Amino acid sequence: MKQINLLIGRPTPNLQAADKLAAASQIILSQPEKSDLALTYGPDYGEDSIREHIGDWLSQKYRPVSGHITQDRIIITNGASGALAGILQKFTDPSYTRRIFLVEPTYFLAVQTFLDAGFGQRMRGVPEDDEGINLEYLRHQLEEDGKTDDTPNTDVPRTKFPAQGYRKLFKYILYVVPTLSNPSGKTMSMHHRTALVELARQYDILLIADDVYDFLAWPADDSISHEGLELPPRLVDIDRQMAGSSEWGNAVSNGSFSKLAAPGLRMGWCEATPIFIHGLSTVGATLSGGCQGQYTSFLVDEMLVSGILKHHIHNTLIPTYRRRYRALVEAIKTYLYPLGIKISTGKPYETFAIDGGGNRAPTILSGGFFLYIDFPDGHQFPSATEIIRIGREEFGLIIAPGEIFAVKGDPEGLKRAQSTFNLGTRLCWAWNEEAVLIEAIQRFAKVVQRAQVLPL
Ligand SMILES: Cc1ncc(COP(=O)(O)O)c(C=O)c1O
């Protein structure tokens, strides 16, 4: 039996735009005026023209209320993971920054970056609610933390000083995937987005939002095209448009071309206030060598300006993912719903798209790479450990243990997981094609039925 892996969260290789990247490389490398720049050390922020093109592209997509996204708000990065490390290096100090909050279940591979930055003991999970984050829980944590000491970590000297280039350190960090989250698939409501930015301003929190799935959104209503879909404003948009914004801002949008062109490019961008972006451009690894995505940013830019990237997203990626998603959901409803397993949707995010008649029509936002299924609560249902074991040993099915999405370092993290998201798992439609997804869910049902006949 051929193994099926439901844990992998990356695009199938044939979606990686190899032919389009080959054409872009040919153009760049065959023209000395382009290749000379693409192959040398670049400016710390990345090439101005490319930053401008990214700003134009984002402005078109998000249509921010506060106006066009100018190049001084953009820095080119080596992808969302590298940018996260850079943000922590520049804007946090374990001897000053009191807590790292991660919305839980969390993107598990981000956790190591916080550990590397020295925050092992300071990490705390904040549970999701139906609208994306349990704000009361977060507020309570902040209030409790404030009671322990009213000046930050006075017992430990601050190790990073303004004179060394650390002009702004944040007291708190909150890491979140607000739209089409990895792993839960949820999208944060407008109410929670606004309240979160307010809270961030009040408590000196930097909101680090991995906005890496936004461009892969489509309307839940199958009869409506994805082309005119209105995306939720990002936290960085809300922070810019809401009265009272500060020079450094309280949000950074961490974007990536990994899901839109190819993960191996290691190229992305960050958007924040100009002074924040300047600060980020002074990370040591950038100062020695310049832009960390120099060559690949030229390739992506070529695809951006020619419209090929947009075409790839709209005509290949979204239709493919949309078909797979539909097949997966149908299979879950057919084979898993009768066993009591359900898709965990949260509160649907209501937005607008353009219907067949050219009118602005309400719809629910759907998309990304992932959805989460919940096992029924109760002693009669097999444990997640048993399901994973039987899947692997008897049915060649690799299932993600829900507990990997808990925040390591939070003493309560695993305990919370056991009563919530470990009673379920994440499913991805980016890696497997429709027929394989359907077979995976058929096998999943057999795994559960097999586990149910074993003695508990
Ligand atoms: C939420 C989230 N952030 C970041 C990444 C990685 O992005 P990059 O390849 O740009 O480092 C992923 C990839 O799975 C992701 O799901």
The ligand as a Tripos MOL2 file, in Angstrom:
@<TRIPOS>MOLECULE
LIG
   16    16     1     0     0
SMALL
NO_CHARGES

@<TRIPOS>ATOM
      1 C1          2.2950   30.3860    8.7400 C.3       1 LIG1
      2 C2          3.5470   30.1490    7.9890 C.ar      1 LIG1
      3 N1          4.5460   31.0190    8.0970 N.ar      1 LIG1
      4 C3          5.6920   30.8410    7.4220 C.ar      1 LIG1
      5 C4          5.8880   29.7530    6.6090 C.ar      1 LIG1
      6 C5          7.1880   29.6080    5.9080 C.3       1 LIG1
      7 O1          7.3670   30.6610    5.0090 O.3       1 LIG1
      8 P1          8.7260   30.8530    4.2070 P.3       1 LIG1
      9 O2          8.8590   29.6810    3.2890 O.co2     1 LIG1
     10 O3          8.5560   32.1330    3.4830 O.co2     1 LIG1
     11 O4          9.8320   30.8960    5.1860 O.co2     1 LIG1
     12 C6          4.8680   28.8140    6.4760 C.ar      1 LIG1
     13 C7          5.0700   27.6170    5.6410 C.2       1 LIG1
     14 O5          4.4670   26.5880    5.8370 O.2       1 LIG1
     15 C8          3.6660   29.0230    7.1790 C.ar      1 LIG1
     16 O6          2.6540   28.1650    7.0870 O.3       1 LIG1
@<TRIPOS>BOND
     1     1     2 1
     2     2     3 ar
     3     2    15 ar
     4     3     4 ar
     5     4     5 ar
     6     5     6 1
     7     5    12 ar
     8     6     7 1
     9     7     8 1
    10     8     9 2
    11     8    10 1
    12     8    11 1
    13    12    13 1
    14    12    15 ar
    15    13    14 2
    16    15    16 1
@<TRIPOS>SUBSTRUCTURE
     1 LIG1         1 GROUP 0 **** ****
